[in-house]
Amino acid sequence: MADVDDGDSIHVASIVRPYALTKGRTAPRVDLPVEATIEVVSAEKVGDDIGRSILDLCAAQNPSVAEIAAQLRQPLGVTRVLLADLVDVGAVSVRATLTDRATDRQRHDLIERTLRGLRAL
């Protein structure tokens, strides 16, 4: 697989069917809401191309699950499974979205990020 940079996004160019990337798994082992943001913890633990592409996206920013799916041009379910695998090996962590103490501004920012990610899908 090769990373392709078309100026707006990075995605994995592949003739591999999405379910092959997840070895047929359809459900992530970790709860990953579409609005949850992802942060790199340790890049050394990932050796495959799609994992590296995800880490590259997360290193530059802390994108949401929806944004990652859109930039990789992969289905949301596939992206969730791949991210859960990265969480399992300690390569990334899921950042809490909002708590009960979140401000109106934080809630607004979350909605904006989620809408951007969904539009990109």
C-alpha positions in Angstrom: 0.0 0.0 0.0 1.2 3.5 -0.7 0.3 6.8 1.0 -1.2 9.3 -1.4 -1.2 13.0 -0.7 -3.7 14.8 -2.8 -3.2 18.2 -1.1 -6.3 18.0 1.1 -6.0 14.6 2.7 -3.8 11.5 3.1 -5.3 8.2 2.3 -4.1 4.7 1.7 -4.3 3.8 -1.9 -5.2 0.1 -2.0 -7.1 -2.5 -3.9 -7.6 -4.4 -0.6 -11.2 -4.5 0.5 -11.8 -2.7 3.8 -12.8 -5.8 5.7 -9.4 -7.3 4.8 -7.7 -4.4 6.7 -9.6 -5.4 9.8 -9.2 -9.2 9.2 -13.0 -9.4 8.9 -13.7 -7.7 12.3 -16.6 -5.3 12.3 -16.7 -4.1 15.9 -13.9 -2.3 17.7 -12.8 -3.6 21.1 -12.7 0.0 22.5 -15.5 2.5 22.6 -14.8 5.1 20.0 -17.4 7.7 19.5 -17.2 9.5 16.1 -16.4 12.8 17.9 -13.6 11.4 20.1 -10.2 12.8 19.3 -7.1 10.6 19.0 -3.6 11.4 20.3 -0.3 9.6 19.5 1.3 7.9 22.5 4.0 5.8 20.9 4.8 5.6 17.2 7.3 2.8 17.6 4.7 0.2 18.2 3.2 0.3 14.6 4.7 -1.2 11.5 2.0 -1.5 9.0 1.2 1.2 6.3 -2.4 2.0 7.4 -1.3 2.3 11.1 1.5 4.6 10.0 -0.9 6.7 8.0 -3.2 7.1 11.0 -0.2 8.0 13.2 0.9 10.6 10.7 -2.6 12.2 10.8 -2.7 12.2 14.5 0.8 13.6 14.9 0.0 16.8 13.0 -3.3 17.4 14.9 -5.6 15.5 17.2 -8.3 14.6 14.8 -11.6 13.0 15.6 -12.5 9.4 14.6 -14.7 10.9 11.9 -12.0 13.1 10.5 -9.5 10.2 10.4 -12.0 8.1 8.5 -12.6 10.9 6.0 -8.9 11.6 5.4 -8.1 7.9 5.0 -11.1 7.5 2.8 -12.1 4.4 4.7 -15.5 3.5 6.2 -16.1 4.7 9.7 -16.5 1.1 11.0 -13.2 0.0 9.5 -11.5 3.1 10.9 -12.9 2.4 14.4 -11.5 -1.2 14.3 -8.1 0.0 13.1 -8.0 2.7 15.8 -9.0 0.2 18.5 -6.1 -2.0 17.4 -3.8 1.0 17.9 -5.2 1.7 21.3 -4.7 -1.9 22.3 -1.0 -1.8 21.4 -0.5 1.6 23.2 0.2 3.6 20.0 -2.7 6.0 20.5 -5.1 7.1 23.2 -8.6 8.3 23.0 -9.2 11.7 24.4 -12.3 12.4 26.4 -14.8 14.4 24.4 -16.8 16.3 27.0 -17.6 16.1 30.6 -20.5 17.5 32.6 -18.3 20.5 33.3 -17.8 21.4 29.7 -18.4 25.0 28.7 -20.7 26.1 26.0 -17.7 27.0 23.9 -16.2 23.5 24.3 -19.6 22.0 23.3 -19.8 24.3 20.2 -16.2 23.3 19.2 -17.1 19.7 19.5 -20.1 20.1 17.3 -18.1 22.0 14.7 -15.3 19.3 14.6 -17.9 16.6 14.3 -19.7 18.3 11.4 -16.4 18.9 9.6 -15.6 15.2 9.9 -19.0 14.1 8.8 -19.0 16.5 5.8 -15.6 15.1 4.8 -17.0 11.6 4.7 
